[in-house]
Amino acid sequence: MINGYSGATNEKPPTKASRMSTPNEIEAKRQKRIQSAPESTRNILSRAIYGQATRSGAIKAQCLECVGFDRLAITECQAFACPLWQYRPYTPRGKLSGTLPASSPAV
């Protein structure tokens, strides 16, 4: 059974409208996501979620969330196929040359 639909012939599949979240559900999900972040990162995450962050701030929030809010892990990120890898924050400009390490295969 997926989304309450078992596939039986006498049942109709749920409509797209019935699967959409209400504004209250969306807000609850956003708040839960923000509250699950460490307090030191909640501001940037909140600004990104509500569309108030700069592009670099939104990238910072995404990278922080991706690596479990560990800034050092961002500098050591090995997700070379990530579209944001070249733009990741907390990386010295010299290390952010846009080229992959020699030991990494090209994607």
Backbone as CSV, one residue per row, in Angstrom:
resi,resn,N_x,N_y,N_z,CA_x,CA_y,CA_z,C_x,C_y,C_z
1,MET,0.844,-1.165,0.000,0.000,0.000,0.000,0.897,1.237,0.000
2,ILE,0.725,2.086,-0.970,1.498,3.311,-1.086,0.548,4.488,-1.002
3,ASN,0.846,5.426,-0.098,-0.006,6.607,0.098,-1.479,6.234,0.298
4,GLY,-1.745,5.137,0.980,-3.112,4.739,1.240,-3.788,4.055,0.072
5,TYR,-3.055,3.807,-1.001,-3.619,3.195,-2.209,-3.036,1.803,-2.358
6,SER,-3.895,0.793,-2.295,-3.422,-0.583,-2.364,-3.389,-1.127,-3.781
7,GLY,-3.991,-0.415,-4.714,-3.990,-0.879,-6.099,-5.172,-1.771,-6.435
8,ALA,-6.052,-2.037,-5.491,-7.227,-2.860,-5.768,-8.083,-2.170,-6.822
9,THR,-8.765,-2.960,-7.640,-9.520,-2.414,-8.771,-10.674,-1.520,-8.366
10,ASN,-11.235,-1.695,-7.182,-12.362,-0.862,-6.776,-11.929,0.447,-6.118
11,GLU,-10.623,0.665,-5.975,-10.122,1.903,-5.393,-9.578,2.806,-6.485
12,LYS,-9.722,4.096,-6.273,-9.139,5.067,-7.184,-7.821,5.550,-6.594
13,PRO,-6.811,5.751,-7.426,-5.541,6.254,-6.884,-5.737,7.677,-6.366
14,PRO,-4.919,8.069,-5.402,-5.062,9.428,-4.880,-4.733,10.454,-5.954
15,THR,-5.426,11.561,-5.934,-5.154,12.618,-6.897,-3.947,13.413,-6.429
16,LYS,-3.375,14.161,-7.349,-2.221,14.981,-7.003,-2.590,15.961,-5.898
17,ALA,-3.772,16.529,-5.985,-4.211,17.496,-4.983,-4.304,16.860,-3.604
18,SER,-4.697,15.596,-3.524,-4.833,14.957,-2.217,-3.481,14.611,-1.609
19,ARG,-2.422,14.576,-2.418,-1.085,14.261,-1.916,-0.314,15.518,-1.534
20,MET,-0.779,16.681,-1.959,-0.059,17.921,-1.687,-0.199,18.309,-0.220
21,SER,0.874,18.870,0.307,0.851,19.334,1.693,0.118,20.660,1.788
22,THR,-0.536,20.853,2.900,-1.202,22.126,3.151,-0.152,23.131,3.619
23,PRO,-0.451,24.424,3.560,0.506,25.425,4.057,0.915,25.173,5.518
24,ASN,-0.013,24.725,6.343,0.326,24.431,7.739,1.283,23.250,7.849
25,GLU,1.096,22.237,7.000,2.000,21.083,7.010,3.387,21.482,6.533
26,ILE,3.445,22.318,5.510,4.734,22.789,4.998,5.469,23.575,6.080
27,GLU,4.756,24.471,6.742,5.376,25.271,7.811,5.869,24.382,8.944
28,ALA,5.099,23.375,9.303,5.506,22.453,10.368,6.771,21.698,9.972
29,LYS,6.852,21.277,8.716,8.046,20.566,8.235,9.265,21.483,8.253
30,ARG,9.070,22.740,7.828,10.172,23.705,7.845,10.674,23.925,9.271
31,GLN,9.739,24.143,10.196,10.129,24.386,11.584,10.837,23.176,12.193
32,LYS,10.367,21.992,11.871,11.001,20.771,12.382,12.434,20.660,11.854
33,ARG,12.613,20.982,10.594,13.941,20.919,9.984,14.879,21.933,10.629
34,ILE,14.400,23.142,10.849,15.218,24.181,11.469,15.564,23.806,12.905
35,GLN,14.574,23.317,13.660,14.811,22.968,15.059,15.738,21.766,15.216
36,SER,15.846,20.924,14.182,16.735,19.761,14.269,18.197,20.144,14.043
37,ALA,18.442,21.357,13.577,19.809,21.827,13.324,20.426,22.357,14.613
38,PRO,21.751,22.307,14.711,22.399,22.915,15.881,22.053,24.403,15.954
39,GLU,21.964,24.926,17.145,21.541,26.311,17.338,22.423,27.295,16.573
40,SER,23.709,26.996,16.468,24.632,27.913,15.798,24.374,28.029,14.294
41,THR,23.637,27.103,13.712,23.385,27.136,12.266,21.919,27.407,11.917
42,ARG,21.086,27.558,12.906,19.649,27.730,12.648,19.337,29.002,11.872
43,ASN,20.059,30.077,12.120,19.776,31.331,11.438,20.004,31.201,9.936
44,ILE,21.158,30.691,9.519,21.437,30.581,8.084,20.498,29.569,7.433
45,LEU,20.189,28.483,8.136,19.271,27.489,7.593,17.869,28.078,7.443
46,SER,17.425,28.807,8.434,16.105,29.430,8.381,16.021,30.439,7.236
47,ARG,17.043,31.266,7.088,17.051,32.252,6.008,17.005,31.551,4.652
48,ALA,17.730,30.448,4.504,17.727,29.715,3.235,16.363,29.088,2.967
49,ILE,15.780,28.469,3.964,14.489,27.805,3.798,13.394,28.797,3.411
50,TYR,13.449,30.003,3.966,12.419,31.002,3.694,12.785,31.941,2.549
51,GLY,13.860,31.638,1.815,14.222,32.421,0.639,14.789,33.795,0.948
52,GLN,15.348,33.973,2.135,15.893,35.261,2.530,17.417,35.273,2.532
53,ALA,18.040,34.174,2.198,19.499,34.092,2.189,20.036,34.511,0.822
54,THR,21.272,34.945,0.810,21.947,35.185,-0.458,22.215,33.828,-1.096
55,ARG,22.649,33.826,-2.325,22.977,32.538,-2.967,24.071,31.825,-2.199
56,SER,25.102,32.559,-1.816,26.184,31.912,-1.073,25.687,31.416,0.285
57,GLY,24.764,32.141,0.903,24.188,31.690,2.167,23.360,30.427,1.999
58,ALA,22.624,30.337,0.901,21.827,29.142,0.626,22.745,27.939,0.378
59,ILE,23.844,28.168,-0.327,24.806,27.089,-0.570,25.431,26.650,0.746
60,LYS,25.770,27.614,1.583,26.344,27.307,2.896,25.371,26.449,3.704
61,ALA,24.098,26.828,3.710,23.090,26.072,4.457,22.963,24.649,3.915
62,GLN,22.952,24.502,2.593,22.835,23.175,1.985,24.037,22.306,2.343
63,CYS,25.229,22.879,2.214,26.442,22.117,2.519,26.485,21.724,3.998
64,LEU,26.145,22.659,4.874,26.137,22.339,6.303,25.177,21.195,6.605
65,GLU,23.981,21.273,6.041,22.993,20.223,6.294,23.461,18.882,5.714
66,CYS,24.076,18.930,4.561,24.526,17.708,3.880,25.556,16.935,4.700
67,VAL,26.469,17.658,5.350,27.548,16.994,6.094,27.275,16.922,7.596
68,GLY,26.044,17.112,7.988,25.701,16.991,9.401,26.170,18.176,10.223
69,PHE,26.207,19.355,9.606,26.532,20.609,10.275,27.958,20.638,10.820
70,ASP,28.879,19.984,10.119,30.294,19.962,10.504,31.082,20.774,9.484
71,ARG,31.517,21.974,9.881,32.216,22.861,8.940,33.486,22.233,8.386
72,LEU,34.222,21.509,9.207,35.448,20.871,8.732,35.139,19.854,7.637
73,ALA,34.030,19.156,7.782,33.657,18.156,6.771,33.394,18.808,5.418
74,ILE,32.955,20.060,5.406,32.742,20.752,4.134,34.071,20.959,3.426
75,THR,35.105,21.336,4.172,36.413,21.560,3.538,36.999,20.262,3.005
76,GLU,36.612,19.147,3.609,37.126,17.840,3.195,36.139,17.081,2.309
77,CYS,35.094,17.747,1.852,34.035,17.110,1.069,34.601,16.401,-0.161
78,GLN,34.151,15.190,-0.363,34.592,14.415,-1.519,33.436,14.094,-2.457
79,ALA,32.368,14.819,-2.355,31.214,14.634,-3.253,31.481,15.433,-4.526
80,PHE,32.476,15.003,-5.275,32.933,15.744,-6.443,31.864,15.890,-7.522
81,ALA,30.892,15.013,-7.538,29.820,15.093,-8.532,28.721,16.062,-8.106
82,CYS,28.791,16.570,-6.886,27.786,17.526,-6.406,27.904,18.814,-7.204
83,PRO,26.781,19.349,-7.677,26.850,20.593,-8.457,27.336,21.786,-7.631
84,LEU,27.301,21.678,-6.316,27.759,22.777,-5.465,29.192,22.605,-4.981
85,TRP,29.852,21.519,-5.346,31.190,21.219,-4.812,32.164,22.367,-5.044
86,GLN,32.167,22.950,-6.210,33.105,24.035,-6.513,32.773,25.315,-5.752
87,TYR,31.571,25.411,-5.214,31.122,26.627,-4.540,31.033,26.463,-3.031
88,ARG,31.492,25.333,-2.501,31.320,25.051,-1.068,32.045,26.082,-0.209
89,PRO,31.417,26.425,0.917,31.997,27.432,1.808,33.089,26.843,2.696
90,TYR,33.713,27.703,3.474,34.733,27.326,4.451,35.949,26.683,3.801
91,THR,36.186,26.983,2.531,37.323,26.425,1.815,38.213,27.577,1.377
92,PRO,39.502,27.536,1.713,40.395,28.611,1.280,40.356,28.766,-0.234
93,ARG,40.400,29.995,-0.696,40.277,30.262,-2.130,41.275,29.479,-2.968
94,GLY,42.470,29.288,-2.492,43.469,28.539,-3.250,43.074,27.089,-3.483
95,LYS,42.351,26.509,-2.525,41.919,25.118,-2.665,40.708,24.994,-3.570
96,LEU,40.051,26.107,-3.846,38.804,26.082,-4.604,39.086,26.411,-6.058
97,SER,40.009,25.691,-6.657,40.407,26.008,-8.025,39.416,25.498,-9.060
98,GLY,38.489,24.661,-8.638,37.520,24.112,-9.589,38.008,22.854,-10.270
99,THR,39.187,22.388,-9.885,39.696,21.156,-10.460,39.615,20.056,-9.411
100,LEU,39.424,18.861,-9.852,39.336,17.728,-8.960,40.731,17.300,-8.546
101,PRO,40.872,16.687,-7.375,42.175,16.150,-6.971,42.666,15.145,-7.990
102,ALA,43.964,15.032,-8.130,44.563,14.149,-9.131,44.129,12.699,-8.983
103,SER,43.858,12.260,-7.746,43.477,10.866,-7.528,42.016,10.578,-7.836
104,SER,41.241,11.612,-8.139,39.817,11.420,-8.400,39.552,11.278,-9.888
105,PRO,38.737,10.309,-10.261,38.386,10.185,-11.682,37.463,11.316,-12.099
106,ALA,37.554,11.731,-13.319,36.682,12.771,-13.839,35.257,12.238,-13.919
107,VAL,34.312,13.074,-13.657,32.897,12.663,-13.666,32.294,12.956,-15.007
